[in-house]
Amino acid sequence: MDDTLSSSADFQLARLAGAIAEPARARMLSCLMDGHARTATELATVAEVAASTASAHLARLKEERLVDVLVQGKHRYFRLASDDVASALESLMVVAGTPRTPEFRPSTPSRLRSARTCYDHMAGTAGVALHDRLHAHGWLSGLQSGSYELTPEGAIALESLGVKINEVRRSRRRFACACLDWSERRPHLGGALGAAWLQLSLKRGWVRQELDGRALTLTPKAQREMPELFA
């Protein structure tokens, strides 16, 4: 191997190892291993450091491409940058013999956590599950980028269910995108497609919306007619 290339690789590995090795940063990364995004304040609490110190640590982790930042309104959330980062950390945890990361426990009231509206699309546990199932069925592409497009199979499937894809595309907004769920800290389906899906779900009686709130209720009809998406 070329000596210059070897030295460069050694240097990059040492930089990366140094970023992970600092205890506060290691605690932050371990916390994010459950797949849920968190705010800098939450990660400061996990790492047992001041907010200003946490910001410096997160800047280092971002510089080393270990974490990404998601901006949602006035909030900034941090998550692991990729599956490769998660896999590397998992391997290091096995070698280190560390216990599993504690389960993420949101403080959102259960009624709202289950299903609710997020502006004009579906959020909560049901919204995140729908997002994941659309990808698992191969109906949406662009999971890593967060900007989604329907696959040919997805377009046929959603058209058959009643989503008017051409009308959705004419909307003056993003077609489909990841919208970070504030209770689950994982993405649900946003954009014009997410809005169209919620309207179809209300029309078909798959969900009911409270008259004076954001809470949604999944109906038995949804589980009977659409178990692959709502079960």
C-alpha positions in Angstrom: 0.0 0.0 0.0 1.2 3.5 -0.8 2.8 5.1 2.3 0.9 8.4 1.8 -2.4 6.6 1.5 -1.7 4.5 4.6 -0.8 7.5 6.7 -3.9 9.3 5.6 -6.1 6.3 6.5 -4.3 6.0 9.9 -4.9 9.7 10.5 -8.6 9.6 9.6 -9.1 6.5 11.8 -7.3 8.2 14.7 -9.5 11.4 14.3 -12.7 9.3 14.2 -11.6 7.2 17.2 -10.8 10.4 19.1 -14.3 11.8 18.4 -15.9 8.6 19.7 -13.6 8.1 22.7 -14.5 11.2 24.6 -16.9 10.0 27.4 -19.6 12.7 26.9 -19.6 12.2 23.1 -19.7 8.4 23.5 -22.8 8.7 25.8 -24.5 10.9 23.2 -23.8 8.4 20.4 -24.9 5.5 22.5 -28.1 7.3 23.3 -28.8 7.8 19.6 -28.4 4.1 18.9 -32.1 3.5 19.4 -32.9 5.3 16.2 -34.7 8.3 17.8 -33.5 11.8 17.2 -32.9 14.1 20.2 -32.4 17.8 20.9 -29.0 19.2 22.1 -30.6 19.9 25.5 -31.7 16.2 25.8 -28.2 15.0 24.8 -26.6 17.4 27.2 -28.6 15.8 30.0 -27.6 12.3 28.8 -23.9 13.3 28.6 -24.1 15.2 32.0 -22.5 18.3 30.5 -23.6 22.0 30.2 -25.5 23.1 27.1 -22.5 25.0 25.8 -20.3 22.0 26.2 -22.8 19.8 24.5 -22.9 22.1 21.5 -19.2 21.9 21.1 -19.3 18.1 21.3 -22.2 17.9 18.8 -20.2 20.1 16.4 -17.3 17.7 16.6 -19.5 14.7 15.9 -21.1 16.5 13.0 -17.7 17.5 11.6 -16.7 13.8 11.7 -20.0 12.8 10.0 -21.1 10.8 12.9 -24.4 12.7 13.4 -26.8 14.7 11.3 -28.9 17.7 12.2 -32.6 17.8 11.4 -34.2 21.3 11.5 -38.0 21.2 12.2 -39.5 24.6 12.7 -37.5 26.3 15.5 -36.2 23.0 16.8 -32.9 21.2 15.9 -32.7 17.4 16.4 -29.7 15.2 16.2 -29.5 11.6 14.9 -26.8 9.2 13.8 -25.6 10.1 10.3 -26.1 6.7 8.7 -26.6 3.0 9.1 -22.8 2.5 8.7 -22.3 4.7 11.8 -24.8 2.7 13.7 -23.2 -0.6 12.6 -19.7 0.6 13.6 -21.0 1.7 17.1 -22.8 -1.6 17.6 -19.6 -3.5 16.9 -17.7 -1.4 19.3 -20.3 -1.9 21.9 -20.0 -5.7 21.5 -16.3 -5.5 21.9 -16.6 -3.2 24.9 -19.3 -5.4 26.5 -21.6 -2.5 27.1 -25.3 -3.0 27.9 -28.1 -2.1 25.6 -29.1 1.5 25.4 -32.2 2.2 27.5 -35.5 2.3 25.6 -36.7 5.7 24.4 -39.7 6.7 26.5 -41.6 9.8 25.1 -43.5 12.0 27.6 -46.4 12.7 25.1 -49.9 11.8 26.4 -50.8 8.3 25.1 -53.9 9.6 23.3 -51.8 12.0 21.1 -48.9 9.7 20.8 -51.0 7.0 19.2 -52.3 9.0 16.3 -52.7 12.7 15.6 -52.5 15.3 12.9 -49.2 17.2 12.2 -50.5 20.2 10.3 -52.4 18.3 7.5 -50.8 14.8 7.6 -50.8 11.8 10.0 -48.4 11.7 12.9 -47.8 9.7 16.1 -47.1 5.9 16.3 -49.6 5.3 13.5 -48.0 7.8 11.2 -44.5 6.5 11.8 -45.7 2.9 11.2 -47.4 4.0 8.0 -44.2 5.6 6.8 -42.1 2.5 7.6 -44.6 0.2 5.8 -44.7 2.3 2.7 -41.0 1.9 2.4 -41.0 -1.7 3.4 -43.5 -2.5 0.6 -41.2 -0.7 -1.9 -43.7 2.0 -2.6 -41.5 4.9 -1.7 -37.9 5.6 -2.6 -35.4 8.1 -1.2 -35.3 6.8 2.4 -31.8 8.1 3.1 -32.3 11.5 1.5 -35.7 12.3 3.2 -37.1 13.5 -0.1 -39.4 10.8 -1.3 -40.7 9.7 -4.7 -43.2 7.0 -5.5 -41.9 3.9 -7.2 -44.0 2.5 -10.2 -45.4 -0.1 -7.8 -46.2 2.5 -5.2 -48.0 4.8 -7.7 -50.2 1.9 -8.9 -51.0 0.8 -5.4 -51.9 4.2 -4.1 -53.9 5.0 -7.2 -55.9 1.8 -6.7 -56.7 2.9 -3.1 -58.0 6.2 -4.3 -55.1 8.7 -4.1 -55.2 10.9 -7.1 -51.5 11.1 -7.8 -51.6 13.6 -10.7 -53.6 16.0 -8.5 -51.1 15.6 -5.7 -48.2 16.4 -8.0 -49.8 19.6 -9.1 -49.8 20.9 -5.5 -47.4 23.8 -5.0 -45.4 22.1 -2.3 -43.0 19.2 -1.8 -44.5 16.0 -3.1 -43.4 13.7 -0.3 -40.9 14.0 2.5 -39.8 12.8 5.9 -41.3 14.9 8.7 -39.7 14.2 12.1 -42.3 13.1 14.6 -42.0 15.0 17.9 -43.2 12.2 20.1 -41.6 9.2 18.3 -38.5 11.1 17.1 -38.6 9.1 13.9 -40.0 10.3 10.6 -43.6 10.1 9.4 -44.8 10.9 5.9 -45.2 14.6 5.1 -45.7 16.7 2.0 -48.6 16.7 -0.4 -48.7 12.9 -0.5 -49.0 12.7 3.3 -51.8 15.3 3.2 -53.6 13.4 0.5 -53.3 10.1 2.4 -54.8 11.6 5.6 -57.8 13.0 3.6 -58.3 9.6 1.9 -58.1 7.9 5.3 -60.8 10.3 6.8 -63.0 9.9 3.7 -62.8 6.1 3.8 -63.4 6.0 7.5 -60.1 4.4 8.3 -59.4 7.2 10.9 -61.6 9.6 12.8 -60.5 13.1 13.9 -61.6 14.8 17.1 -63.7 17.9 16.6 -61.7 20.0 19.1 -58.2 18.6 18.9 -55.4 16.9 16.9 -56.0 13.4 18.1 -56.9 10.7 15.5 -58.5 7.3 16.2 -57.8 4.3 14.0 -61.1 2.5 13.3 -61.8 -1.2 13.1 -62.5 -0.6 9.4 -58.8 0.4 8.9 -57.5 -2.8 10.4 -60.1 -4.8 8.5 -59.6 -3.3 5.0 -56.0 -2.2 5.2 -54.1 -4.5 7.6 -50.9 -4.2 5.6 -50.8 -0.4 6.4 -52.8 0.0 9.6 -52.5 -3.2 11.6 
